[in-house]
Amino acid sequence: MGASSFSTSSTIQEETSTLLACALDRVRLEGTSTGTNLIAYSGGVDSSLVAALVRQVFPSNSVACIGLSASLPDNQLTLARQVAAHIGIPLREIPTYEGAAPEYVANRGMSCFHCKTHLYTALQAVAAVVGTHMNGPLSSNFLHSTQGGSTETLQHVKMNGADASAPSVVALFNGTNADDRRDPTRVGLKAATKFKVRSPIDHLTKEEVRLLAKAMNLPNWQHAASPCLRSRLAFGVPALEAHLRRVETAERIVKATLGGKFDDKEGEGGLSKLGVHHNVRVRLMARGKAMIELDVELLESAASYLSTFEGRFKKELGFTEVSLRAFKSGSVSCITKVASGTEGGGKGAKQPGRKESNGVGIYQSE
């Protein structure tokens, strides 16, 4: 190794050590040594890093929690379990009920806010119980009230017969990073603020998150982002379980066709190196159209399979049309800025693509 290469490697190691020390300091400052540290966890690299950091600082009173609903892909749940086991942090799987909220299902720009509100409400409700039964199985005995606004209040949670109403000190963490803070479509951050969720890596870019995840030997450090299935639905396409399952199955078909096993090894009968770092999305557009999005380097090869996708998508999943384009994060994301108490296509809301002089409207990235 040349002197220049050694110097560069040494500099990266020093920068990584500094970033890691800073992140651990944030966790120490924001966490609790006497209560429960609860991580809103998805199995993605961001929340996995936070889980690993919190587990390192507070090894005896930290728990990762993942919300179970139709918006979570099965393969993501499998990965989340594997990564949590690798980290050595207890994982609790919490049913959430955002699918019962009309505002979420409407998918008019604020679904993420309503989803996160349901998630953080559920996590707050179970925190005290998890804190007193760190090693016990969490039951699915969730008794919830009727909807009050956009929030479904979980009144009572039981685990091994324990009552969740007991007071407890809780530090709730998420995996928000610096890039997320700059993304106007991340309306779920408003819910995090409402619930006073700690974000100990919000000073790190996505690249820095991956750097630290690699340094901490997390197995998913280079995995492509895997947002919830609702993010695959175009603005106004209802977030129904049938729609979510349709795009999940469609993505499974694409991955299997292009690469056999979706990993870093050679594919079987498909593209030679479709890896975990590649982005694969199937968007459900208006009028039942499917839009397949892939990283640019995959498009030319994938185009030869378009007729295969079209045939299977139409016959097996009921899509009306199938197209292919380059992947772009948030390509069907919208936000609704609230004006006079209206949001998401209600009375007074503006339509996508229209420029509004007063700054109120719905903005769509395409």
N, C-alpha and C positions, 0 to 999 in steps of 0.2 A: 504494500500500500504506500503510495507517494505521500510526501509531507503535506501537500495541499489537501488530499483526500482525508488524511488523518485529522487535519485541522478542521475541516468541514464537519466530519463525523463527531469530533469532540464538541464543536459548537452546538450541534443539534442535541447532543446528550445534555449539555449544560442548560440549554433552553428548555428541554423537556423536564429536567429536574426542577427548574424554577417554576414552570407552569404547574407541575404536579404539587409542589410544596404550597403554592398559592391556593390551588383548589382544595387541598386538604385543610388549609387554614380556614377557608370559607366554611367548610363543613363543620369544623370544630366550633366556629363562632356561631353558626346558625342552628346547629343540632342540639340535642339534649342528652345528658349523661344519666338522667334520672327517669325520664319518661320514655316515650316510644318515637323512634325515627322511622317514618313511613315514606317509602319511595313510590311515586306514581310511575309504574314500570311498564314497558311495552316489549322489551327484548331488542329494541333498536340500540344503536351504539351510544346515543346520548344518555338515555336513562340507564343503560347498562354501566356506563362509566360512573354515573352518580351513585348507583347501587354499590359499585366496587369501592368508591371513595368513602361512602357512609359506612359501609361494612368494615373498612379498615380502621376508621376512627372510633366507631361505636359497635364493636363486634358482638356484644351481648344483647343489644336492645334495638336492632334494626331489622326491618321487614320490607320486602318488596311486594307490591300489590299490583296485579294486572286485572283490568276490567274485562269481563266476559260478556260479549254481545255479538250480534250478527256482523258487526263491522270489523271484527278481528279475524283475519285469515287463519285457517287451521295451521298452516305451516309456520306462521309467526308465533303462535302459541307454543308449538313444539320447540322452536328456537329459543323462545323466552325461558322455557323450563330448563333447557340445556345450559344456557348462559348463567342462569341463577344458580344452578347446581355447581357450575364451574367456579363462580364467585364464592359460593359457600354461604349465600344469604337465604333465609327462609322465604318462600314464595307463597303468597296467598292469592287465590283466584276468586275475584269478587264479581258476582253477577251485577250488571248495570242495566238500567231500563230506559235509556234515552230513546229507544225505538217507540216508546209509548207517548213521547212528547210530540204534539203536532208541529211545534216550531222546529224541531229537529228533522222530522220527516219531510217537511216542506222544502228543505234544502234551498233556501232563498238567501243564503249568504251568512247566516248566523248559526248554522248547525254545529260548528265546532264549539262555539260558546256554550250551547245547551248541552252538548255531549260532555264537555269538561266539567260543567256545573254538576251534572249527575255523578260523574266519576268522583270529584272531590267531596261531594256530599256523602257518597258511600264510604269513602276512605276515612272521613272524619268519624262516621258512625261506628266503624269497626276498630278504630285505633286503640281505644281503651281496652277492648277485649283482647286484641292481639298482644297488647302490652302485658297482660296478665296470664296469657297462655301462649307463650312464644313458640312452643313446640307442638301445640295441639292442632287438630284439623278444624278448619273453619267450615261450619255448616252453611247451607244455602237457605237458612231460615230467615229470609228478609221480609219483614212486615212493613209495607210502605203505604203512605196515605195517598189520597187523590192529589192531583196536580195543583200546585199553587203558583201561578205564573209559569215560568219556565223551569221551576225546580220541583222535582219529586222528592219529598222529604222522607228519608229512611228513619223511622222512629225507633226501631228496635232491631238489634242484631244479636244473635246468640251463638256462642261457641262452647260446646261441652256444658251447656246449661248456664253459662255466665251471662250476666246482664251488662249490656253496653252502656248503660246510663251512668256508670261510675265515672267520676271525674278523672282525668289523666292529662299529663303534659304531653303534647304531641308536636313534633316537628315534621311537617309535610314537605317533601322535596319533589321536584320534577327535573326533567332533563333539558330545559330550555337553554339554547346557546345564543351566542351573540348574533349569528345570522338570523335566527328566528326573531329576535328583537327588531330587526330591520325590515321584516316581512309584514306588510300591512294586512295580509290575508290571515294572519295568525290570531284570529279573534278569540281563540281559546285562552290566550294570555290574559284577557280581561277577567276570565273566571279565576285564573290563578291568583291574580291580584286580589280579587274579592275574598278568596279563601286564605290569603296570606301564605301562599306556597313559596318555599325557598327555592331559589334557582342558583346553585353554587357554581355552575359552569357558564353562566350567562355572559361572562367576560371572554369566553373562548370561541373562536370561529369553529366551523365544522371541521376544517383541516386540523386544527389544534386538538379538537376532541378525538379525532382518529389517532393522532400522534400519541396522546396520553393513553387511549384505549389499547394501542399496540404495546406501549411501554408497560402497561399493567397486564399484558398477556391475555386480553379478552379475545375469545375466538371469533367474535363478530366485528372486529375493529374495521374491516374493509367491506363489510356488507353494504349493499345499496340501501338507501332509505326505504322504509316500508310503512308508509302512513296507512291510516285506516282505509277500509274499502269504501267508505262514504266519499272519500276524496276523489274517487274514480268517476263519480256521477257529475254530469254537467249541471250547471245552475238550473234549478227548477225541476230536475228529474227527481221524483220522490225517493227518499232514503228508505225504501221498503226492503225487508229481508230478502224477498225474491230478487230484487235488483242487485243487492250486495252479493248474493250467492252466484248470480249470473256472471258478474265480472270476475269473481274469484275463480270460478270454473274456467272461464275464458283464459285467464292468465295462466292457469295450470296447463291448459292445452298448448298455449304459445311456448311456454318454457319446455315442455316435454318434446314438442315438435322441433324446436330449434337446437336443443342441446341434450336431449335424453335426460341424464341426471343433471340437475341444476347446481353444479359446483365448479371448482376450478380444474377438474380433470376433463379429458376429451369427452365430448358428447357422443352419443350413440346414434349414428345415422342423421345427425343434424349438424349445426355449426360446431367447429372444432373446439372453441373455447368460450362458451357462454358461462361466465363466472358469477359468483355471488356479488361481485361489484357492479354487474351490469344492471341497468334500469329496464324493467319490463312493466308496462302498464296496459290495461285495456280500459278505455273510458266508455261509459254508457252515455251517449249523446241523446239529444232530443229525437223523438220519433223512432226509438229503438235502434239507432245506428251505433255500431261499434267502431271505436278509433283505437287502433293498436299503436302504442308509442314505444320506440326502442332507441337505445343510444345510436348515434349516427353511424358508428363503425359496423353496426349490425344490419343496417337498413338494406343494403344491396343484396346480401345473402337472404335476408328474410323475405324480400320481395318475391322470390321464387316459390315461397310457400303461401302466398296470399290466397290463391285459389283454394288451397287446403283449409286455411282458416275460414274463408268465406263459406265453404260447404259445411263445415262442422258447426260454425257459429249459427248459421241459419237453421240447420236441421236439428241440432241438439239443444240450442239455447234460445232460439226464437229471435235472433237479431235480424233486422231488415236489410242492413247494408254493412260492409266491412271495409275500412280504409287503413292506411299505414302512414305514419309520419314520425319525425324525429321526436324523441322524448324531451319534454320541457317541464320542469317542476312547477306545479301549480297551473298547468295549462288550462284547466277548467275551474280554477279557484275564483271565487268572488267574495267581496266583502260588502256589507251594507252599513253605511254610516247612518246612525239613528237620528231622525229629525222629528221633533214633536211627538216622541214616543212611538214612532212607526219604524218598522224594520222588515226586511225580507219580503218585499213585494206587497206589503199591505198598503192601505190607503196612504198616499203621499210618497211612496217609494218610487224612485226613478228606475229606468230600465238600463240593462247592460249596454255599454258602449256610448252612452250619451254624456256629453260634457255639460257639467252643471256649474254655473257661475258662482253659486253660493257654497260650493264644495261638498254638497250633499248628493250622494248618488251611489250607484253600484258600479264597481270597476272590475272588469274581467280581463285577465291576462290570457292571450292566445298565442 
